[in-house]
Amino acid sequence: MDYQDIFAFVEARQTAYLDELLEFLRIPSVSTDPEHAADIHRAARWLSQQLEQLEHKVRLIETAGHPVVYGERLADPSLPTLLIYGHYDVQPADPFASGLRLCSGRH
């Protein structure tokens, strides 16, 4: 498979990929707002399901805060490891309205 094949594969599925992304983005996983705690868990479950569809072993790890989504797929032990780290929560549209304050660096 060369790059042209990869680009053709992605282009043929572009609408489905965009639909999945938009489905995820519609989850209001605002981590600073306790009213969205259930949405944080819904976003974590959504990500877990996506990783499972990609044949990853998935663990949803509950913590004192928000859940951690851990996915792993060992395709070939001789290949290098790829680590992807990301946040699935979002910040409020107006962080100052929610009580979030930015530090000026002065005490």
C-alpha positions as CSV (number, residue, x, y, z in Angstrom):
1,M,0.0,0.0,0.0
2,D,1.5,3.3,-1.0
3,Y,0.5,6.9,0.0
4,Q,-1.9,7.2,-2.9
5,D,-3.8,4.2,-1.7
6,I,-3.9,5.6,1.8
7,F,-5.2,9.0,0.6
8,A,-7.9,7.2,-1.6
9,F,-8.9,5.1,1.4
10,V,-9.4,8.2,3.7
11,E,-11.1,10.2,1.0
12,A,-13.6,7.4,0.3
13,R,-14.5,7.4,4.0
14,Q,-14.2,11.2,4.6
15,T,-18.0,11.7,5.3
16,A,-18.1,8.8,7.8
17,Y,-15.0,10.1,9.6
18,L,-16.4,13.6,9.8
19,D,-19.8,12.3,11.1
20,E,-18.0,10.4,13.8
21,L,-15.9,13.4,14.8
22,L,-19.0,15.6,14.9
23,E,-20.8,13.0,17.1
24,F,-18.0,13.1,19.6
25,L,-17.8,16.9,19.5
26,R,-21.5,17.2,20.4
27,I,-20.8,15.6,23.8
28,P,-20.5,18.6,26.2
29,S,-17.7,17.1,28.2
30,V,-16.9,20.3,30.2
31,S,-14.6,19.0,32.9
32,T,-14.8,22.1,35.1
33,D,-18.6,22.0,35.4
34,P,-20.0,19.3,37.8
35,E,-23.3,19.4,35.9
36,H,-21.4,17.7,33.0
37,A,-19.9,14.8,35.0
38,A,-22.2,12.4,33.2
39,D,-21.1,13.8,29.9
40,I,-17.5,13.3,30.8
41,H,-18.3,9.6,31.4
42,R,-20.3,9.5,28.1
43,A,-17.3,10.9,26.2
44,A,-15.0,8.4,27.9
45,R,-17.3,5.5,26.9
46,W,-17.5,6.9,23.3
47,L,-13.7,6.9,23.0
48,S,-13.6,3.4,24.5
49,Q,-16.0,2.1,21.9
50,Q,-14.0,3.7,19.1
51,L,-10.8,2.1,20.2
52,E,-12.6,-1.3,20.5
53,Q,-13.8,-0.9,16.9
54,L,-10.1,-0.5,16.0
55,E,-9.3,-3.8,17.8
56,H,-7.6,-2.2,20.8
57,K,-7.8,-3.7,24.3
58,V,-9.5,-1.0,26.2
59,R,-9.7,-0.1,29.9
60,L,-11.9,2.6,31.3
61,I,-10.1,3.5,34.6
62,E,-12.2,5.3,37.2
63,T,-10.2,7.9,39.2
64,A,-11.1,10.3,42.0
65,G,-11.6,12.8,39.2
66,H,-12.5,11.9,35.6
67,P,-12.1,8.5,34.0
68,V,-9.0,7.6,32.1
69,V,-9.3,5.8,28.7
70,Y,-6.5,3.4,28.0
71,G,-6.3,1.5,24.8
72,E,-3.6,-0.8,23.6
73,R,-3.0,-2.8,20.4
74,L,0.1,-4.9,19.9
75,A,0.3,-5.5,16.2
76,D,3.9,-6.8,16.1
77,P,6.3,-6.9,19.0
78,S,9.2,-6.1,16.7
79,L,7.7,-2.8,15.6
80,P,8.3,0.5,17.4
81,T,5.8,1.7,20.0
82,L,3.5,4.6,19.2
83,L,2.0,6.5,22.2
84,I,-0.8,8.9,21.7
85,Y,-1.8,11.1,24.6
86,G,-4.8,13.5,24.5
87,H,-7.5,15.1,26.6
88,Y,-11.1,14.3,25.8
89,D,-12.6,17.0,28.0
90,V,-13.3,20.5,26.9
91,Q,-13.3,23.9,28.7
92,P,-16.3,26.1,29.0
93,A,-17.0,28.6,26.2
94,D,-16.6,31.4,28.7
95,P,-14.0,30.3,31.3
96,F,-14.5,33.4,33.4
97,A,-18.2,32.8,33.7
98,S,-17.5,29.4,35.2
99,G,-15.1,30.7,37.9
100,L,-11.9,29.7,36.1
101,R,-9.2,32.3,36.6
102,L,-6.0,32.8,34.8
103,C,-2.8,33.3,36.8
104,S,-1.0,36.5,36.0
105,G,2.3,35.1,37.4
106,R,2.2,37.6,40.2
107,H,1.4,36.8,43.8
